Amino acid sequence: MDDILQLYERASAESTAIANVKGEAINYASLLTFARRFGDSLASVGIKGDDRVAIVMRNGPQMATTFASCSPWCAVAPLNPAYTADEFEYYLTDLETDLLLVEAGFKSPVLEVAKRVGIQTVEIDIELGLDGVDFGTGNATRQLRTLESIALILHTSGTTSKPKMVPLSQKNLLASAQNIAETLELTEADRCLNVMPLFHIHGLMAPIMATLYAGASVVCTSGFDALRFYAWLEETSPTWYSAVPTMHQAILARAKRNVESVSRNRLRFVRSSSASLPVPVLSGLEETFGTRVVEAYAMTEAAHQMCSNPLPPRERKPGTVGPAAGPKVRIADTADLKFLAPGHEGEIVICGENVTNGYINNPEANAKDFIDGWFRTGDLGIMDEDGYVKVTGRLKEIINRGGEKIAPLEVDDVLLDHPAVEQACTFAIPHEKLGEEVGAILVVREGESVAKDELQRFARERLAPFKVPREIMFLPDIPKGPTGKVQRIGMAERIGLV
C-alpha cells in the first residue's frame, strides 16, 4: 500500500487536485511540492512524526491543502473554527497539542488560548505559494513515517459523555480512501463539489482523500449554503457531491427555484452519509437531478465508510445503507456479541484496515467497544440475505417509555410519509413516571400547514399507541450539531421542553 505522499506522486502532475469555486487550482505537482515543504517546515520547528498539530482554518482550498500536506508528517487534528475560547482550550489541552496552524489573518479566540496555554502558533497562507508554508528556520529534515503512524486525530461528538479521541493511521486513511474511491468508481475525470466541513471525517475522507486517491479533483467551497449551492453547481460542473441528509433536504427544497441550473447539471451520482436518508428525499433527489443517489454508512472510528449502496448495474435498495464496502460487517447479539443470521436485529460490528485500533487514553471505552478484533458501533441494524444493511437505530438513542422500546427512526419514517412534513426528528423527553416519553420536531413544507392532533391521528393509524409522539414542536429548522448532523440525545433540553 502506498503512503499518503505517494498518492500525489502517482497522479498526473498537471491534473487539478484542489480548487476553489473561482476556478483557481492547485495541481498534483504543486500539492506534492507543498507537502514536501510542509514536512521540512514542521521538522525545522521541532515537530516529529508522533507529534500532534492542530489546524484551525475555515472551509476552503487552504484548509484542504494544509490537511493534505501535513498528514504525511504528523498527527493532524482539525478543529471547528467556530469553537468558543473554552472549547478551544479543552480540545487543545486534551490533544496535548505540539503546534497550532491557523489561517493567516483569521481572527479567532484560538490565538489567545494558544498563547495562554503555551502552544507554538504558525500562520499559513497557501495563496502566497511556497513562501506561505516555509515557516521553519531550523536545519532538521523531514522523515517519512510508517503506515501505522497516526495521520489524523478526531474527537467523537460526545453527546452523552466526554468526547473520545480517535486516532487514525495512514493505513486507516488510505484503506478508507481506496474503499470510497472504488465504491464510487472514481476516475481522473471526476470532480467533487465539497460542501462538508473539513474538520469532520465525512468532509476529509469522501471529498478530499478519496478524490486524491483516485487522482481526481475537488472544488472546495466555503461551507454548505443552500442559497449558493445551485450557483456553485453551475459554475464548477461537478460530477458528484456528498452531504448529510439535512443538507440534501435543504438543496431539494430550493430545486424548483433553480430549474435552469438543475437542467444543466452533470452529476454522475449524489452521495449521502452520516445519518439515515429518508426515502422520499432520496427519490426527490434522483428525480430532480436525474441521477443515482448512493447512501453510505460511516463513522469516525472506521475512517468514515463502512457500507454503501452500489452504483448501477448493481442493485440499490432504498432504505438500506447497502452491503459492506471495505471492512467486514456483521450483526451481533448485543449481550454476547454472537453473530446473528440474516433478518435478525442486533448491534452492527465491524473490523478492517480502515478501523482504528482504539481510542487515545481511554482504556475503559477500549475494553467495552473493541472485542476480539471487532469494533462495536453502538448502532442497531438488520442484514438481509444479500448482505444489505438497514440501520434501525442507535442503542443510546432508543426511547424507553415505561419499558417499551421505541426506535426514533421508525417514528421519523411514519411522520415523513405525511404530505405536509418535510423534515422530522423524534427524540426522548424525560418523564417522571415513564422514564421517557416520545417527542418530535417537524419542519412543514413551504405553503403547507398541519396541526399537532392531525399528525398524531396520522401516526396512530400506522404505529402502536405508545410510539405516537405526545409532544410535537413545529420549527423552521431542526437544531443540528456543528457538522450538520442531528443530535437526538439531549434534544429536549436544547429546545426547552425540560
N, C-alpha and C positions, 0 to 999 in steps of 0.2 A: 504493500500500500504506500502511495506517495505521502510525503508530509505536506503541510499546508502550502509552504513556499513553492513546492513543485507543481501545484495547480496552476500558478501564474506562469511558470516556466514552460509548461507543456501547451498552453493556449497560444493561439495565433497572436503574435506580438502586437500587431496593429489593430486587432479587433477591440471594439469598445468593451470595457469591463464595467465601469461605474460612471453614470451620467446624471445630470440634473435635468429638470423639465425644459430648460432653455436650450438643451442640446449640447452643452459643454461637457466634455467627456474625458475620462482617464482610460487609456488603453492598457492592455495587459503588460506591455513593455514598461510603461510608466509605473504601473502598480508594483511590478517586481522591483523596480529601482527604489520606489518609495519604501517597500518592505525592507529591503537591504539597508537603506539609510536609517530607517527606524531602528533596526537591530543595532547598528553602530551607535546611534544616539542613546538608546536605552543602556547599552553596555557602558558607554562613556560617563553616564551619571550614576553608575553603580548597580544597575538593575541586572540581576542574574535570572537564570531560567526558571527558578521556583518562586520568584518574587511576584507580588500582586500589584497590578497597575489599574487604577480606577479611571474610567473615562466619563466625563460629563460634557455631552455635546447635544445640540438639537438634531432632530431628524434631518437627514440630507446626505449628499455625497461625501462631505467631510467626515461625518461620523462613520459611514460605511468604509471609507478608505482607511481611516485610523484603526478601526477594528481589524480589518483585513491585514493591515501592515504590522500590527502589534502581536496578534495571536500566535505567529510562529515563534516568538521570542520570550513570552512571559504569560502569566495567568492574567487575563484581561477581565475586568469587572465593569461592564457598562451600567451606569446608574441613571435613573429617571431625572432629567434636568428640572422637572417641576417639583422635586422634593423640597421640603422646608429645611431650615437650618438644623432642627432637631433630628430630622430623618437622615440628612447627610451625615451628621455626627454619628448616629447609630450605625449606619452601613459602613462608613469609612473605618470606624473603630472595630466593628465586628470582622471586617475583612483583614484587619491588620495591614492596611494599605501602605505600600512602599513608595508609590509615586502616583500623583494625580495629573491626568492630561485633561485640559479644558480647551474649549473652542475660543480662539483669540477674539477678544472684545466682548465676550458673552458675560453679562452681569448676572452673577449668581451668588447666593449665600454660601455656596460650597467653598468659595475662595477664602472667606473669612474663617470658616470652620477648619479648613485645611491648615491655615496659618496658626490657628489657636491650638490645634492638636499636634502640630509639628510635622505635617506631611509636605514633602517637596512637591511643588506645582510647576508645570510647564504648559505654556500656551501653544496651541497648534493651529497653523493656518495653511491648509493644503493648497489654497489658491496662490500662495507665494512660491509654489513649486518646492524643490528640494530645500530651499532656504527656510521654508516653513516647518520642516521636520528635522533640521540639523541643529539640535539644541544642546548637544553634548560637547564638552571641552576636554574630557579625559582621553587616555590612549587605549583603553580596553577595547577589545574586538568582540564582535558577536559570536555566539556559539550555537550551532544547531542543536535542537533538543530531540529526545526520543518521541515516538508516537504515544508513549504513556504519559508524557509531560502534560500538565494541566494547561489548557489554552483558554478556558472560559470558566468564570465563576458567576453563577446567578443565584439570587435568593428566591425561594418559593414565596407564594403570595402571603402565607402566614395569616389566614383568616381566623384561625382558632387558637394559634399558639405562636411562639417565637418563630420567625421565618428561618427556614433551614438553608444552609449554603450548599449548593450543588456544584461540585467540581466536574468539569467535562474535559477530557483529554483531547489531544489532537486526533487520536484514533476514534474517539466518540464522535467528534465533529465531522471527520472525513467519512465515517461509515454512514452517518445520518445524511450528509450531503449527497453521497452516492445513492442512498436509498430513495431520496426525494427526486433526484435528477432522473433516475431510472424509472420510477413510478410515473413521472410526468413526461417521460421521453424527451427530455430537453436536448436541444442541439445548439450549435453556434448561432443559428438563425433566430433563436428565441430572444425576446426582450420582455422582462418583467417590469411592471409598474408597482413599485413598493409604496404602500400606504400604511404599513405596520410600523409601530415604534421599534427603534433599533436598540432599545435596552431590554427587549423581550425575546425569548427563544424563537418564537414564530418569525419575527422580522429578521433576526440574524441568520436563521438557518434556511428557510424556504426561499425568500427573495435574494439573499446575499450569497450564502455558502453554496447552496445547490446550483445557483447561477454560475458561480466561479468554477465549481467542479465541472460543469458542462462546457466551460469556455464561452458562455453566452453573455448577455448584457443585462444590466438592471438600471432603471431610472429611479432615482431616489427623490421622493417628494419631501416636503416639509412636515408631513404627517397627514393623517386622514382628515379630509374636509369634503363633506358631501356636496357642498356648493361648488367646489373646484374640480371634483372628480371627472366630470364629463369633459371639461376643457383639457385636463391632463390626458384623458383617453384619446382625444383628437390630436393633441399636439405631439404625443410621443408614440402613437400607434403600437402599443404593447401587444404581445401575443398571449399574455396571461397576467393575472394578478391574484394575490392571496390575501384573505382578510378573515376577520372573525364574523360570526353571524349578525351581530348588531350593525356592523359596517355594511354588510350586504343588504340588510333591511333598509338602511338609510339611502343606499345607492338605488335600490329598486324603487323607493318612494319618489325619487326625482326623475325616474326614467321618462315619464310622459312629457316632461318639460324640456327634454333633451333628445328629441326624436332624431334630428339630423346627426348628432354625434353618435347615437346608438346605431344608426343605419350604416355608418362608415367604420364601425369597429372591426378589427381583425383578430379578435380574441380566439385563440385556438381552444382554450378552456378557461374556466374560472375555478379557483381553489378555495375551499373553506376549511377552517380548522380552529382549534382552541375551545370550542363549545359545540353543542348539538345544533345543527342547522334544521330549522323547521321545514318539512316537505313543501308547504306552499311557497316558501321563499326560494327553495331550490328550483321548483317548477317555474316560478316567476322569472328568475334569473335566466334560465335556459330559454324561455320564450322570448325574453327581452333581447338577449344578446345572440340568440341562435347558435348556441354552443353548449358543450357539456360542462356541467358543474361537478367537480371532483371533491367529495367530502373526505377529509382525513381526520385521524385521531392522534393526538400528540400530547406530550407533556415535557417539562424541563428535564426530568431525570432520564429521559430517553433521547436527549439532544433533539427533541421535537418529535418526528414522525414514528408512529407505531403501526398503524393500519391506514389503508387508503382505498377508496373505491378506484378501480382502474379506468383507463381511457378505452374507447372502442378499439377493437371489436369485443373486448372482454365485457362481461356483464356488470352493470352498475345496479345496485339495489338501494333505491331511496329509503331513508330511514335507518340505514346502517352506515358504519364507517368503513365498510369494506373488509377484505381479508388482511392478514399480516402483511406489512410492506417493509420488510427489513428484519426486525427482530422476531424471535419466536413469541407467539401469543397463545395463552391458554386461559380457560375459565376454571377457577378452582373454588372448592368449598371454603367459605370464609372461616370456618372453625379449624379444620385440619389441613387446608391447602391441597387436598387431593383433587386431581384433575377430574372435571365433570364431563359427561357425554354431551354431544350437541343437543340444544334445546333446553338445557338446564341453566338457570340463572345462578351466577356466583361472582366472585371477585376476579377481575382481569389481572393476570400476572404476565410478566414479560422477561425475556433475557436476550442479550445480543451484544454485538460490538459497539452499538450506539448507546448502550445503557451505562450510566455511571456506576462505579464500584461502591459508592456510599457517600453519605453526607460528611462535611467537614466538622470536626469537633462535636459530634452528636451520636455517641455510642448507643444511647437508648433508642433513637429512631432507627439506627442501622440494624440493631438487633430485631426490631419489630418489622421493618419494611423489606429487608434483604434476607431471604430464606433459601438456603441451598442453591444459590446462584440465580434465584428468581427475585424480581422486584415486584412488590405488591403495590399496585397503582392506587388502591382505595376506591376504584370505580367498580360498579356493578355492571354486568353485561351478560348477554346470551350469544353463543356462537351457533350458527346453523350448520347443516350438513356440508355446505360448500366452503365453510370456514369464514363466512362473513359475520362480522361482529355488530351487534346492536348494543349501544351503551344505554343502560336503563336508569342510571342514577349514580350518585356518589354516596358512599357509606355515611359520611359525615353530614350530608345534606338531607338524608331520609328524614321525613317528618314522622315523629312518634306521637300519635294522637291517642292517648289512653291505651297504649299497647298495639293499636292499629298502625301499620307501617305504610306510608304514602310516598311514592316517588314523585318529586316535583315535575320531572319531565313528562310524566303521564298526564298530569293535570294541564301543563302547558299545551300539550298537543290537542287536547279537547278544546280549550279556550281559543286556540288559534284557528279552529275549524269554524268559529262564528264569523260571518262575513264582515262584521264591523271591527274586528280585532286585528291590529297589525302586529303588535308585539305583546308577549306575555311572560311574566316571571312569577313562579309560585315559590313560596318560602314558608318557613316555620315562624309562628308567632308564639311567644311564651304564654302559657295558660296555667292559672292557679291550680285547677283541679285535674285537667287532662295532661298536663305537662307541656304539650304543644298543640296549637291549632293551625289550620291551613289559611294562609293569606295569599293574595295575588296582586300584582301591579299590572295594569293593562294600558297599552297605548292604542287609541282608537284611530282608525283610518281617517284621512282627511275627508271632510264632508259627511262623515257618518256620525251617528250618535246611538248610544245604547245605555240602558240603565242597569244598575247592580242586580236588581231582582230578576231581570230578564236573563242576564248571564248565568245567574245561579240556577234558574229553571233549565236553561240550555245544558249546563253542566250536569244537573241532576238526572237528565234523561240519558246520560252517557257514562256516568260514574256512580260508584257506590256512594251513599249519602255521606259517609264520613270523609270522603275525599273532596267534597264540594267546598270551595273557599268560603269561609264565613266572613272574611273581610276582603273587600276589593277596592283598590285605590286606582283612580284614573290620573295618569301623569302624562306630560308631553313627551317624556323620555324615561327609560329605565335607568336608574343610577348604576354606574359602572366603575370598575377599578381603573387604574392608570393605563392598563393595556387594552382597554375597551371590552374587557371581559366582565360579564355579570357575576357578582359575588353574592350568592344567596344567603350564606351564613352571615348573620348579623344584619340582614336587610331590614328587619322590623325595627331595630334600634336606629338605623341610619335614617329611616323615613319618618320616625317619630310615632310609631304605633305602640311603643312601650316606654 
